[in-house]
Amino acid sequence: MAKQHKTTVWAQVFLCEEDRNRIRNFFAIKHGIATRFIVKNMHITVYHARRPIPGLADTEQTIHLALPVAETRFMVMAPGGENPRHDLEPAGRKVGIRVQKKSAAYESIQGLRARLLPFETDIVLGKRRPSTRVRNAFGARHFQPHMTLLRAGSGIDRNLRTVGTDFRETFDSFRFERFSVEIVQRK
């Protein structure tokens, strides 16, 4: 039986309230998606681990991170969801945007992530390889900055390119204003 860890570490950058509301209106008004399917607390996860990370503590910091929307692409939130696949129906899955590597925001996100990587000691990692800019030691193998926008069951159009083009034409940039490291203990 696999060892169950009771500690989860989350490091996230949170979208400002104004932009969350603009996105909510975009989907609800322009695309007819019920608001219950629109994510409320939009964020990009910078780092995630399901185990204690000694030396790491809860942190909250005000940041100023701008993400040009032109440097994002829609995706189904599933392995391989960056590309259209006949077996991934967007309407029944979570949908979000990924940050392209060419984006200046990508480098800022990597800078926040880099703060956490030194805490991955040999004791924490065990036999795992340490995280890098593109590899996660824990969870999903590949790190790709992304933000979930819609919950599964939203009914969004299968052609995410059309929605993505409309999204990029509607919005110029998004502001992220808070960086948080949270250590959650389960009972």
C-alpha positions as CSV (number, residue, x, y, z in Angstrom):
1,M,0.0,0.0,0.0
2,A,1.3,3.5,-0.9
3,K,2.3,5.8,1.9
4,Q,-0.4,8.5,2.4
5,H,1.0,11.9,3.0
6,K,-1.0,14.2,5.2
7,T,0.8,17.4,4.2
8,T,0.3,19.3,0.9
9,V,2.3,22.3,-0.2
10,W,0.7,24.8,-2.6
11,A,2.5,27.8,-4.1
12,Q,0.2,29.9,-6.2
13,V,-0.1,33.3,-7.9
14,F,-3.7,34.7,-7.7
15,L,-5.4,36.7,-10.4
16,C,-6.8,40.1,-9.2
17,E,-10.5,40.3,-8.5
18,E,-11.2,42.8,-11.4
19,D,-9.8,40.4,-14.0
20,R,-11.6,37.4,-12.4
21,N,-14.9,39.4,-12.9
22,R,-14.0,40.3,-16.5
23,I,-13.3,36.6,-17.3
24,R,-16.6,35.6,-15.6
25,N,-18.5,38.0,-17.7
26,F,-16.8,36.9,-20.9
27,F,-17.9,33.3,-20.4
28,A,-21.3,34.0,-18.9
29,I,-22.4,36.8,-21.3
30,K,-20.5,36.1,-24.5
31,H,-20.5,32.3,-24.4
32,G,-23.6,31.5,-22.3
33,I,-21.8,29.4,-19.7
34,A,-23.5,29.1,-16.4
35,T,-21.5,30.9,-13.7
36,R,-21.4,27.8,-11.5
37,F,-19.0,26.3,-14.0
38,I,-16.6,29.4,-13.9
39,V,-13.8,29.0,-11.5
40,K,-14.0,31.6,-8.7
41,N,-10.4,31.7,-7.3
42,M,-8.4,31.8,-10.5
43,H,-4.6,31.2,-10.0
44,I,-1.5,29.6,-11.5
45,T,0.0,26.9,-9.4
46,V,3.8,27.5,-9.3
47,Y,4.6,24.5,-7.1
48,H,2.8,21.5,-5.6
49,A,3.9,18.7,-3.4
50,R,2.0,16.1,-1.4
51,R,4.6,15.8,1.4
52,P,6.2,17.9,4.1
53,I,8.9,20.2,2.9
54,P,11.2,21.1,5.9
55,G,12.1,24.7,6.1
56,L,9.2,25.9,4.0
57,A,6.6,28.0,5.8
58,D,3.2,29.6,4.9
59,T,3.9,32.9,3.1
60,E,1.9,35.6,1.5
61,Q,3.3,38.4,-0.6
62,T,2.0,41.1,-2.8
63,I,3.3,40.9,-6.3
64,H,2.8,42.7,-9.6
65,L,2.8,40.1,-12.4
66,A,1.3,41.0,-15.8
67,L,0.3,38.2,-18.2
68,P,-0.2,39.4,-21.8
69,V,-3.3,37.4,-22.9
70,A,-1.8,37.2,-26.5
71,E,0.8,34.9,-24.9
72,T,-1.7,32.3,-23.7
73,R,-3.5,29.4,-25.4
74,F,-6.6,27.5,-24.4
75,M,-6.2,23.9,-23.3
76,V,-8.2,21.0,-21.8
77,M,-6.8,20.4,-18.4
78,A,-5.7,16.8,-18.9
79,P,-2.4,15.2,-20.0
80,G,-1.9,16.1,-23.6
81,G,-4.7,18.7,-23.5
82,E,-2.6,21.3,-25.2
83,N,-3.6,19.8,-28.6
84,P,-7.0,19.0,-29.8
85,R,-7.8,15.3,-29.4
86,H,-10.9,13.4,-30.3
87,D,-10.9,11.6,-26.9
88,L,-10.8,14.9,-24.9
89,E,-14.2,16.6,-25.0
90,P,-13.7,20.1,-23.6
91,A,-17.4,20.5,-22.6
92,G,-17.0,17.6,-20.1
93,R,-13.6,18.5,-18.7
94,K,-11.8,21.4,-17.0
95,V,-10.6,24.0,-19.4
96,G,-8.0,26.7,-18.9
97,I,-5.2,28.7,-20.5
98,R,-1.5,27.9,-20.5
99,V,1.3,30.5,-20.5
100,Q,3.6,30.3,-23.5
101,K,7.3,29.9,-22.9
102,K,8.0,33.1,-24.9
103,S,6.0,35.2,-22.4
104,A,7.8,37.5,-20.0
105,A,5.3,36.3,-17.4
106,Y,6.7,32.8,-17.9
107,E,10.1,33.9,-16.6
108,S,8.5,35.7,-13.6
109,I,6.6,32.5,-12.8
110,Q,9.8,30.5,-13.1
111,G,11.5,33.0,-10.7
112,L,8.8,32.4,-8.0
113,R,9.1,28.6,-8.6
114,A,12.9,28.8,-8.3
115,R,12.5,30.1,-4.7
116,L,11.0,26.7,-3.7
117,L,13.3,24.3,-5.5
118,P,16.2,24.5,-3.0
119,F,13.9,23.0,-0.3
120,E,13.8,19.7,-2.2
121,T,16.5,18.0,-0.2
122,D,17.6,14.4,-0.6
123,I,15.4,13.5,2.4
124,V,12.3,15.0,0.8
125,L,13.0,13.6,-2.7
126,G,13.9,10.0,-1.7
127,K,14.6,8.3,-5.1
128,R,12.9,11.0,-7.1
129,R,14.8,13.4,-9.4
130,P,14.6,17.1,-8.2
131,S,12.2,19.5,-9.8
132,T,13.6,21.8,-12.5
133,R,12.2,24.6,-14.7
134,V,10.3,22.0,-16.7
135,R,10.1,18.9,-14.5
136,N,8.2,18.3,-11.3
137,A,9.5,15.9,-8.7
138,F,5.9,15.4,-7.4
139,G,2.6,15.3,-9.2
140,A,2.4,15.9,-12.9
141,R,5.8,15.1,-14.5
142,H,6.0,18.2,-16.7
143,F,5.6,21.8,-15.3
144,Q,3.6,24.1,-17.5
145,P,2.2,27.3,-16.0
146,H,-1.6,27.2,-16.5
147,M,-4.8,28.6,-15.0
148,T,-8.0,26.7,-14.9
149,L,-11.0,28.9,-16.0
150,L,-13.9,26.4,-16.3
151,R,-15.0,23.4,-14.4
152,A,-16.0,20.1,-16.0
153,G,-19.5,20.1,-17.5
154,S,-19.4,23.7,-18.7
155,G,-20.6,22.8,-22.2
156,I,-17.9,25.0,-23.9
157,D,-17.6,24.6,-27.6
158,R,-15.4,21.7,-28.8
159,N,-13.3,24.1,-30.9
160,L,-11.2,25.9,-28.3
161,R,-9.3,27.7,-31.0
162,T,-12.4,29.8,-31.7
163,V,-13.0,30.6,-28.1
164,G,-9.3,31.3,-27.6
165,T,-9.1,33.7,-30.4
166,D,-12.2,35.6,-29.0
167,F,-10.6,35.6,-25.6
168,R,-7.3,37.1,-26.9
169,E,-9.2,39.7,-28.9
170,T,-11.3,40.6,-25.8
171,F,-8.5,40.9,-23.2
172,D,-5.1,42.7,-23.4
173,S,-3.5,41.5,-20.2
174,F,-4.2,40.0,-16.7
175,R,-2.8,41.1,-13.4
176,F,-1.7,38.7,-10.7
177,E,-1.4,40.4,-7.3
178,R,-0.7,37.8,-4.7
179,F,1.9,35.0,-4.3
180,S,1.0,32.5,-1.6
181,V,2.7,29.4,-0.2
182,E,0.3,27.4,1.9
183,I,1.0,24.2,3.8
184,V,-2.2,22.2,4.3
185,Q,-2.4,19.5,7.0
186,R,-5.0,16.8,6.6
187,K,-6.2,14.8,9.5
